[in-house]
Amino acid sequence: MQWSLLRGWAKRGLATLAIASAYAAPISAEGPGHEPSEPTNVVSFEKLVPFFQEQEFGMSKQDAEALAMMKNMRGEPVFPEERERSLFGLARGTVSYAQTLANAGFDGTSIYRFQQLGLSLDEILSFHDTERPNAVIIYPADDDARTFEREMDAEEGIAEEHQLFRKASQAYDTWVRIASNERTIYGALATVPDIKLLIIGGHGNPSSMRLGSDESEEAMLDCSDAELREYLSLLPSDCSIFLYSCENAAGDDSFADYVALQAHGRRVLAANEEFRTEDVWITSIYPFNACIIKQNYDGRVALETLRKQESAATPAHATAVEHDVTYSRP
């Protein structure tokens, strides 16, 4: 079990113990500061045990069992892994929320992430197009290291200016999907009209971006995806594309170069090295612009950028790839 889970539960447990301790403190008839003659209202530890036994990672044992037994419309378990059930409970998810989304075809990973992002059932099941610009945000299903989950985890202490989803959802009508394969991305692009911002998150290297946990071709995007070209060509010419993944722009003929070529002049931002969630600085939310400023653990800023600081002549096949030439801290 991950330390972050234990830490989150420990914090809740300590808070509960603090309340219990306050309740159990002996009270003197003579008022504060005086020893009571007989501590008649002390709550023993044995009486507290049943309370903790009724809780399992933020939910009752009954709800935890309901999640473990929950099936989708095909009769398959929705939360086959205890980790997913635990995270969903810590995110304050409910059984009815999970069952509704399971009936709509979502798996346990997606259901947990939707709950963690604070999305309502209506926001997940229907796209509402208002006067605000539209954005499609894709997060990878495979996130065992909690790279993307950390963005919205209050216990991680990540400042709001680095919380990409929170900032985007304040400025755009957003359509969020948790993708284990490329079909989910294409479905999202087909659902939302007039997309002004496309964010695709994954685990990257210079030639590809991985979405799911397996090594299949469908679980990643790479330079061989002809179908990606078809969907990118449908985006408005002023759409910004952010490849929210490490190293996609590293080297020549990178995955970012391929996306820029297929995007036909649309603006593409990508990183040429590894980075953390808190290294992303949003310099403009609409139209979207961002840079990466790596921060050492002691808080000092190491001046490194999203792309090369000073670019030579941009290759003809990658004219749409964004090259940041300044990196001043916002």
Summary of the structure (lengths in Angstrom):
residues: 330
radius of gyration: 23.9
end to end distance: 37.4
largest distance: 87.5
contacts: 963
relative contact order: 0.08
helix: 38%
strand: 18%
